[in-house]
Amino acid sequence: MIHVTLEQLYNTGYHIYYGDNFNTLMSHMGKTWKTIDNTEISLIDIIKLTDIDFGLDCMEASLEHHKIWRKFGLWCIEPIVFLISIPSCLEAYKTSVKFINDEVSINDLKEKQHLAACDLNTYSDGNYNVNFSSDEMAVNFSEPFFYDCAYKCFMHYPQAMEIIGIDFDYSKNKVKNKFLEIIS
């Protein structure tokens, strides 16, 4: 189970501690702004107390789990890899898999992701179709900052599945359940 502390959450930034969700966590833990400390709370409890979106934001406080987030991104993109149409996007995907397996450096990943993102913008005709969706997921999956990788994959997975004919709500629940399974 993945845990974070109130102090880690607070140090993550304004987008975390501003608003009702952080206050809900403090209240639940019997803390105040003056008593924020290293008391741990699981991401699953954060989601139960607040919502999935805030739980996703809180991933940023658990940087040490980057392999878990990358593997979640891999799970999200695997069903549509065969639809990736831009060669640099396919190369970015392959480099991401190699990065998970410690076969390439973060600099290699950054280079491939940058090339793929540039090509995606160049080849995009403004239509959100099967190939564009797959190419976009490959770019998201190769995002060097893994929090963005996992968050973007989580957010785009239902759209990508809908384009290939799988119900949006079904896909949204499936990706949410997979995320909950990973953090439990």
MONORBEL-V167474 format. One record per residue. N is the residue number from 1. BURIAL is I if it has 24 or more other ideal C-beta (glycine too) atoms within 12 Angstrom, else O. Layout:
# MONORBEL-V167474
n=(N | N)
burial=(BURIAL | BURIAL)
This chain:
# MONORBEL-V167474
n=(1 | 2 | 3 | 4 | 5 | 6 | 7 | 8 | 9 | 10 | 11 | 12 | 13 | 14 | 15 | 16 | 17 | 18 | 19 | 20 | 21 | 22 | 23 | 24 | 25 | 26 | 27 | 28 | 29 | 30 | 31 | 32 | 33 | 34 | 35 | 36 | 37 | 38 | 39 | 40 | 41 | 42 | 43 | 44 | 45 | 46 | 47 | 48 | 49 | 50 | 51 | 52 | 53 | 54 | 55 | 56 | 57 | 58 | 59 | 60 | 61 | 62 | 63 | 64 | 65 | 66 | 67 | 68 | 69 | 70 | 71 | 72 | 73 | 74 | 75 | 76 | 77 | 78 | 79 | 80 | 81 | 82 | 83 | 84 | 85 | 86 | 87 | 88 | 89 | 90 | 91 | 92 | 93 | 94 | 95 | 96 | 97 | 98 | 99 | 100 | 101 | 102 | 103 | 104 | 105 | 106 | 107 | 108 | 109 | 110 | 111 | 112 | 113 | 114 | 115 | 116 | 117 | 118 | 119 | 120 | 121 | 122 | 123 | 124 | 125 | 126 | 127 | 128 | 129 | 130 | 131 | 132 | 133 | 134 | 135 | 136 | 137 | 138 | 139 | 140 | 141 | 142 | 143 | 144 | 145 | 146 | 147 | 148 | 149 | 150 | 151 | 152 | 153 | 154 | 155 | 156 | 157 | 158 | 159 | 160 | 161 | 162 | 163 | 164 | 165 | 166 | 167 | 168 | 169 | 170 | 171 | 172 | 173 | 174 | 175 | 176 | 177 | 178 | 179 | 180 | 181 | 182 | 183 | 184)
burial=(O | I | O | I | I | I | I | I | I | I | O | I | O | O | O | I | I | O | O | O | I | I | O | O | I | I | O | O | I | O | I | O | O | O | O | I | O | O | O | O | I | I | I | O | I | I | I | O | I | I | O | I | O | I | I | I | I | I | I | I | I | I | O | O | I | I | O | I | I | I | I | I | I | I | I | I | I | I | I | I | I | O | I | I | I | I | O | I | I | I | I | I | I | I | I | I | I | O | I | I | O | O | O | O | O | O | O | O | I | O | O | I | I | O | I | I | I | O | I | I | O | O | O | O | O | O | O | O | O | I | I | I | I | I | I | I | I | I | I | I | I | I | I | I | O | I | I | I | I | I | I | I | I | I | I | I | I | I | I | I | I | O | I | O | O | O | O | O | O | O | I | I | O | I | I | I | O | I | I | I | O | I | I | O)
